[in-house]
Amino acid sequence: MKQFDYQVTGSQFLIDNPASILGDDMGLGKTGQTLVALDKVGAKRVLIVCPNTVKQVWQDQIGEWLGDAAKADSVIIHGRDPYHKREEHLRAGKRFTIINLEGIGKRTVYEKDELGNKVAVNTEVRLLGVLEKVKWDAIIVDESHRIRNRKSKVFNAMRAIRRTHPQARVHLLTGTPILKEPEEIWTSLHILFPKQYTSFHRWANEECNMAFNPYSRWPEPVGIKDPEAFKARLGNVMLRRLKSDVLPDLPDKTFVNVDVHLNDEQRKMYRSMDKSMFIELAGKEIDAVNPLAKQLRLRQISISPDIIDPGSDKITGAKIDAVIEICQSLGEQKAVIFSQFSTVIKRLSKRLQREGVKCVSFTGEDTAEHKHAVVAALQEQTQGPQVLLCTTQAGGVGLTMTAASVAIFVDLMWVPALNAQAVDRLHRIGQKSAVTVYNIRAINTVEWRVEQVLAQRSAMFDSLIPVNRVNWAIARVIQEGPIEV
């Protein structure tokens, strides 16, 4: 494989910084940069911790960047395998061991009692014990922002593995180092430098403004004291480049808001839920038990009131009509449709097929193998389906969908980085066409509030995350094409 100039720089950064964050914009090839760096330093045992969706992607990339022999010297740990099989794979001595984030933590084992109820019989910690004992030369955490919760099982398992491997290289890969709140970065810093960042509370008191809230006995972080100083310190351990800087020839990306009015039935249900926190649907009363539930119901009604009726398989509404209209006017283009609701994906897929649109789909409930096969089908330029539908959470990470040049959001996530990740499945290296992103919005609904929150969080991210700019001399070299590794 060949590397672009900026990728050579990225690999060298990882070589020079054994504990570091590669925070490149999504779609710039963090996987390849990391594999080249590991190969050059001669890492013999590498643990790769990543989302379940991209385990197969990592194994394929090992073959592309380091050759078939290296791919043969890799193993994927599947959570569905019995324990003894997973332990056998871990002890096999393969150069690359690939495991999903949830697979490294404690896992509760359930059995059914006499009445058929699930009962926890024990907590499985043995696999973590093996991960701690294997001598890893390097530990890679892909999409490392997923370990941002310092109270989670995944973070505590990752911390335990790091504690037993103080000399190992640790590289965290993420295009979104901070998703919601700036204090999330502490977990990454602790994994990289456990002796320096020992206490979250000490770090928070030094770096953050602290304040009490009505639901806590202790003060909590409410923003960074000195954003510029924070950004400078983070820049010492992180390399981050943007696509607009290093890939000036990447086709344009255009955002289009498609505003629709709720139809009469939707508007009636929306007003009832908004004022009374309940609606009647198909002879049943559906309510919202608290403001958060109410907000969720309002968003669902804005998409289609049908999706909150479990007894229905229909999906109708102004937004759905707009999506179908876009899909039927694609011409030769391919599209990816995103929604955070799996019910929307499943029902809309059936609806599109009835409308004559050739499509495939997956959600977080599907296996990694199914997702891999569906994306591979989309990438078929001539024979593949024209539309792929997926949940934003499942489809927004680690996948390449460059055969499509249209992204359609039925609804947006509350976290701007998750929406951006989804778009960058299309707008990345290998994309040859301009990408159009359609955001279907219901006028005068809670969705307007969502966009306000997204704008605020995007501004916070930009104020805290350092970017390593390149000059146009380097950009000129990049335009001339990649160079041999």
Secondary structure, DSSP 4 states (H G I P E B T S, - for coil): -EE-HHHHHHHHHHHH-SEEEE-PPTTS-HHHHHHHHHHHHT-SSEEEEE-GGGHHHHHHHHHHHH-HHHHHTEEEE-TTS-HHHHHHHHTT--SEEEEEGGGGS-EEEEEE-TTS-EEEEEEE-HHHHHHHHS--SEEEEETGGGG--TTSHHHHHHHHHHHT-TTSEEEEE-S-S-SS-GGGHHHHHHHH-TTTS--HHHHHHHHEEEE--TT-SS-EEEEES-HHHHHHHHHTTEE---HHHH-TTSPPEEEEEEEE---HHHHHHHHHHHHHSEEEETTEEEE-SSHHHHHHHHHHHHH-GGGG-TT-----SHHHHHHHHHHHT-TT--EEEEES-HHHHHHHHHHHHHTT--EEEE-TTS-HHHHHHHHHHHH-TTTS-SEEEEEHHHHSSS---TT--EEEESS--SSHHHHHHHHTTTSSTT--S-EEEEEEEETTSTHHHHHHHHHHHHHHHHHHS------HHHHHHHHT--EE-
